[in-house]
Amino acid sequence: MANTKSALKNDRKRVVRTVRNRSMKTRIKTLFKKFQEDVSSGNADAAKSSGISYISAVDKAVKKKIFHAHCSDRAKSRVSKQGLSA
């Protein structure tokens, strides 16, 4: 348990950030699953749009320091290997 005022504030901030980061990570995982489903179904237009939205979400997570920059690079590589990215 925190003893000082600053430690109490940091604990409150930690809870808020954990919820925010967890929701962003869950959203990104869902977008990647949707991309994989679109690729496996063979729908190129849907796969391209879902790939773009997945990459955009990953880039935003890197910007907010939820993911490392190398994670974004790997994500872009995986999508572009499918030949469906913009």
PDB file with one MODEL, atoms N, CA, C and O in Angstrom:
MODEL        1
ATOM      1  N   MET A   1       0.843  -1.177   0.000  1.00  0.00           N
ATOM      2  CA  MET A   1       0.000   0.000   0.000  1.00  0.00           C
ATOM      3  C   MET A   1       0.886   1.236   0.000  1.00  0.00           C
ATOM      4  O   MET A   1       1.913   1.292   0.676  1.00  0.00           O
ATOM      5  N   ALA A   2       0.457   2.230  -0.782  1.00  0.00           N
ATOM      6  CA  ALA A   2       1.220   3.461  -0.903  1.00  0.00           C
ATOM      7  C   ALA A   2       1.129   4.281   0.385  1.00  0.00           C
ATOM      8  O   ALA A   2       0.090   4.319   1.043  1.00  0.00           O
ATOM      9  N   ASN A   3       2.229   4.926   0.725  1.00  0.00           N
ATOM     10  CA  ASN A   3       2.281   5.700   1.953  1.00  0.00           C
ATOM     11  C   ASN A   3       2.278   7.211   1.736  1.00  0.00           C
ATOM     12  O   ASN A   3       1.801   7.957   2.591  1.00  0.00           O
ATOM     13  N   THR A   4       2.795   7.657   0.624  1.00  0.00           N
ATOM     14  CA  THR A   4       2.880   9.091   0.380  1.00  0.00           C
ATOM     15  C   THR A   4       1.798   9.529  -0.597  1.00  0.00           C
ATOM     16  O   THR A   4       1.178   8.709  -1.275  1.00  0.00           O
ATOM     17  N   LYS A   5       1.584  10.856  -0.655  1.00  0.00           N
ATOM     18  CA  LYS A   5       0.572  11.386  -1.564  1.00  0.00           C
ATOM     19  C   LYS A   5       0.937  11.097  -3.016  1.00  0.00           C
ATOM     20  O   LYS A   5       0.071  10.759  -3.823  1.00  0.00           O
ATOM     21  N   SER A   6       2.207  11.229  -3.342  1.00  0.00           N
ATOM     22  CA  SER A   6       2.622  10.991  -4.727  1.00  0.00           C
ATOM     23  C   SER A   6       2.486   9.517  -5.097  1.00  0.00           C
ATOM     24  O   SER A   6       2.157   9.189  -6.237  1.00  0.00           O
ATOM     25  N   ALA A   7       2.736   8.637  -4.142  1.00  0.00           N
ATOM     26  CA  ALA A   7       2.580   7.213  -4.407  1.00  0.00           C
ATOM     27  C   ALA A   7       1.116   6.852  -4.601  1.00  0.00           C
ATOM     28  O   ALA A   7       0.786   6.005  -5.431  1.00  0.00           O
ATOM     29  N   LEU A   8       0.244   7.487  -3.844  1.00  0.00           N
ATOM     30  CA  LEU A   8      -1.193   7.264  -4.019  1.00  0.00           C
ATOM     31  C   LEU A   8      -1.661   7.738  -5.395  1.00  0.00           C
ATOM     32  O   LEU A   8      -2.450   7.067  -6.060  1.00  0.00           O
ATOM     33  N   LYS A   9      -1.170   8.892  -5.806  1.00  0.00           N
ATOM     34  CA  LYS A   9      -1.531   9.419  -7.119  1.00  0.00           C
ATOM     35  C   LYS A   9      -1.002   8.505  -8.221  1.00  0.00           C
ATOM     36  O   LYS A   9      -1.707   8.225  -9.191  1.00  0.00           O
ATOM     37  N   ASN A  10       0.235   8.044  -8.071  1.00  0.00           N
ATOM     38  CA  ASN A  10       0.803   7.135  -9.071  1.00  0.00           C
ATOM     39  C   ASN A  10       0.005   5.840  -9.157  1.00  0.00           C
ATOM     40  O   ASN A  10      -0.141   5.267 -10.237  1.00  0.00           O
ATOM     41  N   ASP A  11      -0.503   5.388  -8.041  1.00  0.00           N
ATOM     42  CA  ASP A  11      -1.321   4.174  -8.036  1.00  0.00           C
ATOM     43  C   ASP A  11      -2.623   4.402  -8.794  1.00  0.00           C
ATOM     44  O   ASP A  11      -3.062   3.532  -9.547  1.00  0.00           O
ATOM     45  N   ARG A  12      -3.245   5.565  -8.602  1.00  0.00           N
ATOM     46  CA  ARG A  12      -4.465   5.885  -9.343  1.00  0.00           C
ATOM     47  C   ARG A  12      -4.180   5.966 -10.844  1.00  0.00           C
ATOM     48  O   ARG A  12      -4.958   5.469 -11.657  1.00  0.00           O
ATOM     49  N   LYS A  13      -3.068   6.591 -11.201  1.00  0.00           N
ATOM     50  CA  LYS A  13      -2.705   6.704 -12.613  1.00  0.00           C
ATOM     51  C   LYS A  13      -2.439   5.333 -13.219  1.00  0.00           C
ATOM     52  O   LYS A  13      -2.790   5.079 -14.371  1.00  0.00           O
ATOM     53  N   ARG A  14      -1.824   4.458 -12.447  1.00  0.00           N
ATOM     54  CA  ARG A  14      -1.520   3.112 -12.932  1.00  0.00           C
ATOM     55  C   ARG A  14      -2.792   2.360 -13.290  1.00  0.00           C
ATOM     56  O   ARG A  14      -2.852   1.675 -14.311  1.00  0.00           O
ATOM     57  N   VAL A  15      -3.803   2.489 -12.449  1.00  0.00           N
ATOM     58  CA  VAL A  15      -5.066   1.792 -12.706  1.00  0.00           C
ATOM     59  C   VAL A  15      -5.709   2.302 -13.996  1.00  0.00           C
ATOM     60  O   VAL A  15      -6.166   1.508 -14.818  1.00  0.00           O
ATOM     61  N   VAL A  16      -5.743   3.614 -14.173  1.00  0.00           N
ATOM     62  CA  VAL A  16      -6.353   4.204 -15.364  1.00  0.00           C
ATOM     63  C   VAL A  16      -5.589   3.793 -16.616  1.00  0.00           C
ATOM     64  O   VAL A  16      -6.194   3.429 -17.624  1.00  0.00           O
ATOM     65  N   ARG A  17      -4.273   3.851 -16.554  1.00  0.00           N
ATOM     66  CA  ARG A  17      -3.461   3.516 -17.724  1.00  0.00           C
ATOM     67  C   ARG A  17      -3.554   2.037 -18.063  1.00  0.00           C
ATOM     68  O   ARG A  17      -3.542   1.665 -19.237  1.00  0.00           O
ATOM     69  N   THR A  18      -3.647   1.190 -17.041  1.00  0.00           N
ATOM     70  CA  THR A  18      -3.758  -0.242 -17.285  1.00  0.00           C
ATOM     71  C   THR A  18      -5.037  -0.561 -18.042  1.00  0.00           C
ATOM     72  O   THR A  18      -5.026  -1.358 -18.980  1.00  0.00           O
ATOM     73  N   VAL A  19      -6.131   0.056 -17.640  1.00  0.00           N
ATOM     74  CA  VAL A  19      -7.407  -0.168 -18.330  1.00  0.00           C
ATOM     75  C   VAL A  19      -7.322   0.326 -19.768  1.00  0.00           C
ATOM     76  O   VAL A  19      -7.762  -0.360 -20.690  1.00  0.00           O
ATOM     77  N   ARG A  20      -6.763   1.502 -19.958  1.00  0.00           N
ATOM     78  CA  ARG A  20      -6.653   2.078 -21.299  1.00  0.00           C
ATOM     79  C   ARG A  20      -5.764   1.220 -22.188  1.00  0.00           C
ATOM     80  O   ARG A  20      -6.118   0.939 -23.333  1.00  0.00           O
ATOM     81  N   ASN A  21      -4.618   0.804 -21.671  1.00  0.00           N
ATOM     82  CA  ASN A  21      -3.688   0.003 -22.466  1.00  0.00           C
ATOM     83  C   ASN A  21      -4.275  -1.360 -22.789  1.00  0.00           C
ATOM     84  O   ASN A  21      -4.112  -1.858 -23.902  1.00  0.00           O
ATOM     85  N   ARG A  22      -4.956  -1.966 -21.826  1.00  0.00           N
ATOM     86  CA  ARG A  22      -5.542  -3.288 -22.055  1.00  0.00           C
ATOM     87  C   ARG A  22      -6.604  -3.227 -23.147  1.00  0.00           C
ATOM     88  O   ARG A  22      -6.676  -4.117 -23.995  1.00  0.00           O
ATOM     89  N   SER A  23      -7.429  -2.178 -23.130  1.00  0.00           N
ATOM     90  CA  SER A  23      -8.472  -2.071 -24.151  1.00  0.00           C
ATOM     91  C   SER A  23      -7.857  -1.866 -25.533  1.00  0.00           C
ATOM     92  O   SER A  23      -8.360  -2.404 -26.519  1.00  0.00           O
ATOM     93  N   MET A  24      -6.777  -1.095 -25.612  1.00  0.00           N
ATOM     94  CA  MET A  24      -6.112  -0.874 -26.898  1.00  0.00           C
ATOM     95  C   MET A  24      -5.487  -2.168 -27.411  1.00  0.00           C
ATOM     96  O   MET A  24      -5.583  -2.472 -28.600  1.00  0.00           O
ATOM     97  N   LYS A  25      -4.855  -2.923 -26.533  1.00  0.00           N
ATOM     98  CA  LYS A  25      -4.244  -4.185 -26.942  1.00  0.00           C
ATOM     99  C   LYS A  25      -5.301  -5.184 -27.403  1.00  0.00           C
ATOM    100  O   LYS A  25      -5.089  -5.907 -28.377  1.00  0.00           O
ATOM    101  N   THR A  26      -6.420  -5.226 -26.718  1.00  0.00           N
ATOM    102  CA  THR A  26      -7.500  -6.130 -27.102  1.00  0.00           C
ATOM    103  C   THR A  26      -8.054  -5.749 -28.464  1.00  0.00           C
ATOM    104  O   THR A  26      -8.332  -6.619 -29.290  1.00  0.00           O
ATOM    105  N   ARG A  27      -8.215  -4.457 -28.703  1.00  0.00           N
ATOM    106  CA  ARG A  27      -8.717  -3.985 -29.988  1.00  0.00           C
ATOM    107  C   ARG A  27      -7.767  -4.377 -31.111  1.00  0.00           C
ATOM    108  O   ARG A  27      -8.210  -4.787 -32.183  1.00  0.00           O
ATOM    109  N   ILE A  28      -6.467  -4.254 -30.874  1.00  0.00           N
ATOM    110  CA  ILE A  28      -5.486  -4.586 -31.900  1.00  0.00           C
ATOM    111  C   ILE A  28      -5.501  -6.085 -32.198  1.00  0.00           C
ATOM    112  O   ILE A  28      -5.399  -6.488 -33.357  1.00  0.00           O
ATOM    113  N   LYS A  29      -5.625  -6.904 -31.164  1.00  0.00           N
ATOM    114  CA  LYS A  29      -5.704  -8.346 -31.382  1.00  0.00           C
ATOM    115  C   LYS A  29      -6.940  -8.706 -32.194  1.00  0.00           C
ATOM    116  O   LYS A  29      -6.883  -9.574 -33.064  1.00  0.00           O
ATOM    117  N   THR A  30      -8.060  -8.041 -31.911  1.00  0.00           N
ATOM    118  CA  THR A  30      -9.294  -8.293 -32.651  1.00  0.00           C
ATOM    119  C   THR A  30      -9.140  -7.891 -34.113  1.00  0.00           C
ATOM    120  O   THR A  30      -9.592  -8.605 -35.008  1.00  0.00           O
ATOM    121  N   LEU A  31      -8.504  -6.751 -34.356  1.00  0.00           N
ATOM    122  CA  LEU A  31      -8.290  -6.306 -35.735  1.00  0.00           C
ATOM    123  C   LEU A  31      -7.399  -7.279 -36.500  1.00  0.00           C
ATOM    124  O   LEU A  31      -7.621  -7.520 -37.686  1.00  0.00           O
ATOM    125  N   PHE A  32      -6.392  -7.840 -35.831  1.00  0.00           N
ATOM    126  CA  PHE A  32      -5.520  -8.798 -36.504  1.00  0.00           C
ATOM    127  C   PHE A  32      -6.275 -10.082 -36.830  1.00  0.00           C
ATOM    128  O   PHE A  32      -6.081 -10.664 -37.897  1.00  0.00           O
ATOM    129  N   LYS A  33      -7.132 -10.525 -35.917  1.00  0.00           N
ATOM    130  CA  LYS A  33      -7.935 -11.721 -36.190  1.00  0.00           C
ATOM    131  C   LYS A  33      -8.873 -11.478 -37.370  1.00  0.00           C
ATOM    132  O   LYS A  33      -9.063 -12.359 -38.208  1.00  0.00           O
ATOM    133  N   LYS A  34      -9.453 -10.290 -37.432  1.00  0.00           N
ATOM    134  CA  LYS A  34     -10.333  -9.951 -38.558  1.00  0.00           C
ATOM    135  C   LYS A  34      -9.545  -9.946 -39.854  1.00  0.00           C
ATOM    136  O   LYS A  34     -10.036 -10.419 -40.879  1.00  0.00           O
ATOM    137  N   PHE A  35      -8.329  -9.418 -39.823  1.00  0.00           N
ATOM    138  CA  PHE A  35      -7.478  -9.417 -41.008  1.00  0.00           C
ATOM    139  C   PHE A  35      -7.180 -10.845 -41.456  1.00  0.00           C
ATOM    140  O   PHE A  35      -7.255 -11.149 -42.646  1.00  0.00           O
ATOM    141  N   GLN A  36      -6.844 -11.717 -40.517  1.00  0.00           N
ATOM    142  CA  GLN A  36      -6.553 -13.104 -40.865  1.00  0.00           C
ATOM    143  C   GLN A  36      -7.777 -13.793 -41.460  1.00  0.00           C
ATOM    144  O   GLN A  36      -7.650 -14.566 -42.410  1.00  0.00           O
ATOM    145  N   GLU A  37      -8.955 -13.524 -40.914  1.00  0.00           N
ATOM    146  CA  GLU A  37     -10.183 -14.117 -41.448  1.00  0.00           C
ATOM    147  C   GLU A  37     -10.436 -13.639 -42.872  1.00  0.00           C
ATOM    148  O   GLU A  37     -10.824 -14.431 -43.731  1.00  0.00           O
ATOM    149  N   ASP A  38     -10.221 -12.350 -43.131  1.00  0.00           N
ATOM    150  CA  ASP A  38     -10.439 -11.813 -44.471  1.00  0.00           C
ATOM    151  C   ASP A  38      -9.446 -12.398 -45.471  1.00  0.00           C
ATOM    152  O   ASP A  38      -9.799 -12.663 -46.620  1.00  0.00           O
ATOM    153  N   VAL A  39      -8.212 -12.597 -45.035  1.00  0.00           N
ATOM    154  CA  VAL A  39      -7.207 -13.185 -45.921  1.00  0.00           C
ATOM    155  C   VAL A  39      -7.570 -14.631 -46.235  1.00  0.00           C
ATOM    156  O   VAL A  39      -7.484 -15.056 -47.388  1.00  0.00           O
ATOM    157  N   SER A  40      -7.974 -15.387 -45.224  1.00  0.00           N
ATOM    158  CA  SER A  40      -8.286 -16.794 -45.446  1.00  0.00           C
ATOM    159  C   SER A  40      -9.560 -16.978 -46.267  1.00  0.00           C
ATOM    160  O   SER A  40      -9.711 -17.984 -46.960  1.00  0.00           O
ATOM    161  N   SER A  41     -10.478 -16.009 -46.191  1.00  0.00           N
ATOM    162  CA  SER A  41     -11.706 -16.114 -46.982  1.00  0.00           C
ATOM    163  C   SER A  41     -11.455 -15.757 -48.441  1.00  0.00           C
ATOM    164  O   SER A  41     -12.258 -16.103 -49.307  1.00  0.00           O
ATOM    165  N   GLY A  42     -10.353 -15.070 -48.726  1.00  0.00           N
ATOM    166  CA  GLY A  42     -10.007 -14.727 -50.103  1.00  0.00           C
ATOM    167  C   GLY A  42     -10.585 -13.408 -50.570  1.00  0.00           C
ATOM    168  O   GLY A  42     -10.453 -13.069 -51.746  1.00  0.00           O
ATOM    169  N   ASN A  43     -11.207 -12.667 -49.708  1.00  0.00           N
ATOM    170  CA  ASN A  43     -11.781 -11.374 -50.066  1.00  0.00           C
ATOM    171  C   ASN A  43     -10.682 -10.317 -49.980  1.00  0.00           C
ATOM    172  O   ASN A  43     -10.340  -9.850 -48.893  1.00  0.00           O
ATOM    173  N   ALA A  44     -10.133  -9.945 -51.139  1.00  0.00           N
ATOM    174  CA  ALA A  44      -8.978  -9.056 -51.173  1.00  0.00           C
ATOM    175  C   ALA A  44      -9.316  -7.648 -50.705  1.00  0.00           C
ATOM    176  O   ALA A  44      -8.525  -7.025 -49.998  1.00  0.00           O
ATOM    177  N   ASP A  45     -10.478  -7.142 -51.091  1.00  0.00           N
ATOM    178  CA  ASP A  45     -10.840  -5.777 -50.697  1.00  0.00           C
ATOM    179  C   ASP A  45     -11.028  -5.661 -49.191  1.00  0.00           C
ATOM    180  O   ASP A  45     -10.553  -4.711 -48.570  1.00  0.00           O
ATOM    181  N   ALA A  46     -11.718  -6.628 -48.613  1.00  0.00           N
ATOM    182  CA  ALA A  46     -11.937  -6.604 -47.171  1.00  0.00           C
ATOM    183  C   ALA A  46     -10.620  -6.798 -46.416  1.00  0.00           C
ATOM    184  O   ALA A  46     -10.390  -6.177 -45.379  1.00  0.00           O
ATOM    185  N   ALA A  47      -9.758  -7.671 -46.954  1.00  0.00           N
ATOM    186  CA  ALA A  47      -8.466  -7.903 -46.307  1.00  0.00           C
ATOM    187  C   ALA A  47      -7.596  -6.658 -46.362  1.00  0.00           C
ATOM    188  O   ALA A  47      -6.884  -6.347 -45.407  1.00  0.00           O
ATOM    189  N   LYS A  48      -7.654  -5.947 -47.481  1.00  0.00           N
ATOM    190  CA  LYS A  48      -6.853  -4.728 -47.598  1.00  0.00           C
ATOM    191  C   LYS A  48      -7.316  -3.674 -46.607  1.00  0.00           C
ATOM    192  O   LYS A  48      -6.497  -3.037 -45.945  1.00  0.00           O
ATOM    193  N   SER A  49      -8.634  -3.488 -46.504  1.00  0.00           N
ATOM    194  CA  SER A  49      -9.144  -2.457 -45.590  1.00  0.00           C
ATOM    195  C   SER A  49      -8.905  -2.849 -44.129  1.00  0.00           C
ATOM    196  O   SER A  49      -8.574  -1.996 -43.306  1.00  0.00           O
ATOM    197  N   SER A  50      -9.072  -4.134 -43.807  1.00  0.00           N
ATOM    198  CA  SER A  50      -8.821  -4.549 -42.422  1.00  0.00           C
ATOM    199  C   SER A  50      -7.326  -4.501 -42.102  1.00  0.00           C
ATOM    200  O   SER A  50      -6.948  -4.216 -40.966  1.00  0.00           O
ATOM    201  N   GLY A  51      -6.481  -4.776 -43.085  1.00  0.00           N
ATOM    202  CA  GLY A  51      -5.033  -4.654 -42.876  1.00  0.00           C
ATOM    203  C   GLY A  51      -4.612  -3.225 -42.608  1.00  0.00           C
ATOM    204  O   GLY A  51      -3.765  -2.961 -41.755  1.00  0.00           O
ATOM    205  N   ILE A  52      -5.210  -2.311 -43.342  1.00  0.00           N
ATOM    206  CA  ILE A  52      -4.891  -0.897 -43.153  1.00  0.00           C
ATOM    207  C   ILE A  52      -5.348  -0.423 -41.778  1.00  0.00           C
ATOM    208  O   ILE A  52      -4.626   0.312 -41.105  1.00  0.00           O
ATOM    209  N   SER A  53      -6.538  -0.837 -41.355  1.00  0.00           N
ATOM    210  CA  SER A  53      -7.022  -0.407 -40.044  1.00  0.00           C
ATOM    211  C   SER A  53      -6.189  -1.038 -38.923  1.00  0.00           C
ATOM    212  O   SER A  53      -5.969  -0.414 -37.885  1.00  0.00           O
ATOM    213  N   TYR A  54      -5.727  -2.278 -39.136  1.00  0.00           N
ATOM    214  CA  TYR A  54      -4.858  -2.934 -38.151  1.00  0.00           C
ATOM    215  C   TYR A  54      -3.531  -2.184 -38.017  1.00  0.00           C
ATOM    216  O   TYR A  54      -3.077  -1.912 -36.906  1.00  0.00           O
ATOM    217  N   ILE A  55      -2.916  -1.854 -39.145  1.00  0.00           N
ATOM    218  CA  ILE A  55      -1.637  -1.132 -39.110  1.00  0.00           C
ATOM    219  C   ILE A  55      -1.818   0.238 -38.467  1.00  0.00           C
ATOM    220  O   ILE A  55      -0.961   0.682 -37.703  1.00  0.00           O
ATOM    221  N   SER A  56      -2.912   0.900 -38.767  1.00  0.00           N
ATOM    222  CA  SER A  56      -3.174   2.213 -38.182  1.00  0.00           C
ATOM    223  C   SER A  56      -3.296   2.122 -36.665  1.00  0.00           C
ATOM    224  O   SER A  56      -2.760   2.960 -35.940  1.00  0.00           O
ATOM    225  N   ALA A  57      -4.001   1.106 -36.194  1.00  0.00           N
ATOM    226  CA  ALA A  57      -4.169   0.940 -34.748  1.00  0.00           C
ATOM    227  C   ALA A  57      -2.836   0.638 -34.068  1.00  0.00           C
ATOM    228  O   ALA A  57      -2.569   1.137 -32.975  1.00  0.00           O
ATOM    229  N   VAL A  58      -2.003  -0.173 -34.711  1.00  0.00           N
ATOM    230  CA  VAL A  58      -0.692  -0.499 -34.137  1.00  0.00           C
ATOM    231  C   VAL A  58       0.182   0.756 -34.090  1.00  0.00           C
ATOM    232  O   VAL A  58       0.878   0.993 -33.103  1.00  0.00           O
ATOM    233  N   ASP A  59       0.145   1.555 -35.156  1.00  0.00           N
ATOM    234  CA  ASP A  59       0.941   2.788 -35.165  1.00  0.00           C
ATOM    235  C   ASP A  59       0.493   3.746 -34.063  1.00  0.00           C
ATOM    236  O   ASP A  59       1.323   4.403 -33.436  1.00  0.00           O
ATOM    237  N   LYS A  60      -0.813   3.825 -33.828  1.00  0.00           N
ATOM    238  CA  LYS A  60      -1.308   4.687 -32.753  1.00  0.00           C
ATOM    239  C   LYS A  60      -0.861   4.169 -31.387  1.00  0.00           C
ATOM    240  O   LYS A  60      -0.573   4.954 -30.483  1.00  0.00           O
ATOM    241  N   ALA A  61      -0.806   2.843 -31.240  1.00  0.00           N
ATOM    242  CA  ALA A  61      -0.349   2.266 -29.977  1.00  0.00           C
ATOM    243  C   ALA A  61       1.130   2.561 -29.761  1.00  0.00           C
ATOM    244  O   ALA A  61       1.554   2.796 -28.629  1.00  0.00           O
ATOM    245  N   VAL A  62       1.910   2.552 -30.825  1.00  0.00           N
ATOM    246  CA  VAL A  62       3.334   2.896 -30.705  1.00  0.00           C
ATOM    247  C   VAL A  62       3.479   4.361 -30.334  1.00  0.00           C
ATOM    248  O   VAL A  62       4.332   4.720 -29.523  1.00  0.00           O
ATOM    249  N   LYS A  63       2.656   5.196 -30.921  1.00  0.00           N
ATOM    250  CA  LYS A  63       2.703   6.633 -30.631  1.00  0.00           C
ATOM    251  C   LYS A  63       2.392   6.911 -29.165  1.00  0.00           C
ATOM    252  O   LYS A  63       2.948   7.836 -28.572  1.00  0.00           O
ATOM    253  N   LYS A  64       1.491   6.097 -28.573  1.00  0.00           N
ATOM    254  CA  LYS A  64       1.128   6.265 -27.169  1.00  0.00           C
ATOM    255  C   LYS A  64       2.002   5.422 -26.244  1.00  0.00           C
ATOM    256  O   LYS A  64       1.749   5.345 -25.042  1.00  0.00           O
ATOM    257  N   LYS A  65       3.024   4.796 -26.805  1.00  0.00           N
ATOM    258  CA  LYS A  65       4.000   3.992 -26.060  1.00  0.00           C
ATOM    259  C   LYS A  65       3.372   2.778 -25.384  1.00  0.00           C
ATOM    260  O   LYS A  65       3.808   2.353 -24.314  1.00  0.00           O
ATOM    261  N   ILE A  66       2.344   2.229 -26.024  1.00  0.00           N
ATOM    262  CA  ILE A  66       1.761   0.979 -25.541  1.00  0.00           C
ATOM    263  C   ILE A  66       2.555  -0.187 -26.121  1.00  0.00           C
ATOM    264  O   ILE A  66       2.775  -1.194 -25.449  1.00  0.00           O
ATOM    265  N   PHE A  67       2.983  -0.041 -27.377  1.00  0.00           N
ATOM    266  CA  PHE A  67       3.828  -1.028 -28.042  1.00  0.00           C
ATOM    267  C   PHE A  67       5.160  -0.391 -28.398  1.00  0.00           C
ATOM    268  O   PHE A  67       5.271   0.831 -28.505  1.00  0.00           O
ATOM    269  N   HIS A  68       6.168  -1.234 -28.579  1.00  0.00           N
ATOM    270  CA  HIS A  68       7.479  -0.784 -29.037  1.00  0.00           C
ATOM    271  C   HIS A  68       7.434  -0.584 -30.545  1.00  0.00           C
ATOM    272  O   HIS A  68       6.594  -1.171 -31.228  1.00  0.00           O
ATOM    273  N   ALA A  69       8.327   0.235 -31.060  1.00  0.00           N
ATOM    274  CA  ALA A  69       8.350   0.523 -32.490  1.00  0.00           C
ATOM    275  C   ALA A  69       8.611  -0.732 -33.324  1.00  0.00           C
ATOM    276  O   ALA A  69       8.095  -0.859 -34.434  1.00  0.00           O
ATOM    277  N   HIS A  70       9.402  -1.646 -32.796  1.00  0.00           N
ATOM    278  CA  HIS A  70       9.678  -2.876 -33.542  1.00  0.00           C
ATOM    279  C   HIS A  70       8.420  -3.718 -33.709  1.00  0.00           C
ATOM    280  O   HIS A  70       8.291  -4.450 -34.691  1.00  0.00           O
ATOM    281  N   CYS A  71       7.511  -3.625 -32.780  1.00  0.00           N
ATOM    282  CA  CYS A  71       6.227  -4.336 -32.886  1.00  0.00           C
ATOM    283  C   CYS A  71       5.468  -3.821 -34.103  1.00  0.00           C
ATOM    284  O   CYS A  71       4.880  -4.606 -34.848  1.00  0.00           O
ATOM    285  N   SER A  72       5.478  -2.517 -34.305  1.00  0.00           N
ATOM    286  CA  SER A  72       4.814  -1.934 -35.463  1.00  0.00           C
ATOM    287  C   SER A  72       5.478  -2.410 -36.754  1.00  0.00           C
ATOM    288  O   SER A  72       4.796  -2.713 -37.733  1.00  0.00           O
ATOM    289  N   ASP A  73       6.780  -2.473 -36.752  1.00  0.00           N
ATOM    290  CA  ASP A  73       7.501  -2.940 -37.936  1.00  0.00           C
ATOM    291  C   ASP A  73       7.131  -4.380 -38.274  1.00  0.00           C
ATOM    292  O   ASP A  73       6.921  -4.715 -39.440  1.00  0.00           O
ATOM    293  N   ARG A  74       7.050  -5.230 -37.253  1.00  0.00           N
ATOM    294  CA  ARG A  74       6.669  -6.624 -37.486  1.00  0.00           C
ATOM    295  C   ARG A  74       5.245  -6.720 -38.009  1.00  0.00           C
ATOM    296  O   ARG A  74       4.962  -7.522 -38.899  1.00  0.00           O
ATOM    297  N   ALA A  75       4.354  -5.914 -37.466  1.00  0.00           N
ATOM    298  CA  ALA A  75       2.960  -5.936 -37.898  1.00  0.00           C
ATOM    299  C   ALA A  75       2.849  -5.532 -39.367  1.00  0.00           C
ATOM    300  O   ALA A  75       2.141  -6.175 -40.143  1.00  0.00           O
ATOM    301  N   LYS A  76       3.540  -4.483 -39.736  1.00  0.00           N
ATOM    302  CA  LYS A  76       3.513  -4.032 -41.128  1.00  0.00           C
ATOM    303  C   LYS A  76       4.102  -5.089 -42.053  1.00  0.00           C
ATOM    304  O   LYS A  76       3.615  -5.296 -43.165  1.00  0.00           O
ATOM    305  N   SER A  77       5.140  -5.746 -41.590  1.00  0.00           N
ATOM    306  CA  SER A  77       5.765  -6.792 -42.396  1.00  0.00           C
ATOM    307  C   SER A  77       4.815  -7.956 -42.612  1.00  0.00           C
ATOM    308  O   SER A  77       4.706  -8.475 -43.723  1.00  0.00           O
ATOM    309  N   ARG A  78       4.129  -8.367 -41.561  1.00  0.00           N
ATOM    310  CA  ARG A  78       3.205  -9.495 -41.676  1.00  0.00           C
ATOM    311  C   ARG A  78       2.064  -9.179 -42.625  1.00  0.00           C
ATOM    312  O   ARG A  78       1.644 -10.033 -43.406  1.00  0.00           O
ATOM    313  N   VAL A  79       1.565  -7.958 -42.556  1.00  0.00           N
ATOM    314  CA  VAL A  79       0.465  -7.574 -43.440  1.00  0.00           C
ATOM    315  C   VAL A  79       0.961  -7.457 -44.872  1.00  0.00           C
ATOM    316  O   VAL A  79       0.291  -7.907 -45.801  1.00  0.00           O
ATOM    317  N   SER A  80       2.123  -6.859 -45.056  1.00  0.00           N
ATOM    318  CA  SER A  80       2.622  -6.682 -46.411  1.00  0.00           C
ATOM    319  C   SER A  80       3.060  -8.001 -47.043  1.00  0.00           C
ATOM    320  O   SER A  80       3.066  -8.110 -48.270  1.00  0.00           O
ATOM    321  N   LYS A  81       3.425  -8.997 -46.252  1.00  0.00           N
ATOM    322  CA  LYS A  81       3.742 -10.306 -46.812  1.00  0.00           C
ATOM    323  C   LYS A  81       2.546 -10.914 -47.509  1.00  0.00           C
ATOM    324  O   LYS A  81       2.688 -11.684 -48.459  1.00  0.00           O
ATOM    325  N   GLN A  82       1.361 -10.561 -47.029  1.00  0.00           N
ATOM    326  CA  GLN A  82       0.144 -11.035 -47.668  1.00  0.00           C
ATOM    327  C   GLN A  82      -0.102 -10.315 -48.993  1.00  0.00           C
ATOM    328  O   GLN A  82      -0.940 -10.730 -49.793  1.00  0.00           O
ATOM    329  N   GLY A  83       0.652  -9.217 -49.212  1.00  0.00           N
ATOM    330  CA  GLY A  83       0.505  -8.464 -50.446  1.00  0.00           C
ATOM    331  C   GLY A  83      -0.769  -7.647 -50.507  1.00  0.00           C
ATOM    332  O   GLY A  83      -1.270  -7.360 -51.594  1.00  0.00           O
ATOM    333  N   LEU A  84      -1.295  -7.272 -49.360  1.00  0.00           N
ATOM    334  CA  LEU A  84      -2.594  -6.618 -49.335  1.00  0.00           C
ATOM    335  C   LEU A  84      -2.555  -5.212 -48.776  1.00  0.00           C
ATOM    336  O   LEU A  84      -3.589  -4.545 -48.732  1.00  0.00           O
ATOM    337  N   SER A  85      -1.409  -4.748 -48.353  1.00  0.00           N
ATOM    338  CA  SER A  85      -1.378  -3.428 -47.729  1.00  0.00           C
ATOM    339  C   SER A  85      -1.296  -2.346 -48.795  1.00  0.00           C
ATOM    340  O   SER A  85      -0.973  -2.614 -49.953  1.00  0.00           O
ATOM    341  N   ALA A  86      -1.588  -1.143 -48.391  1.00  0.00           N
ATOM    342  CA  ALA A  86      -1.576  -0.018 -49.326  1.00  0.00           C
ATOM    343  C   ALA A  86      -0.168   0.418 -49.637  1.00  0.00           C
ATOM    344  O   ALA A  86       0.032   1.356 -50.409  1.00  0.00           O
TER     345      ALA A  86
ENDMDL
END
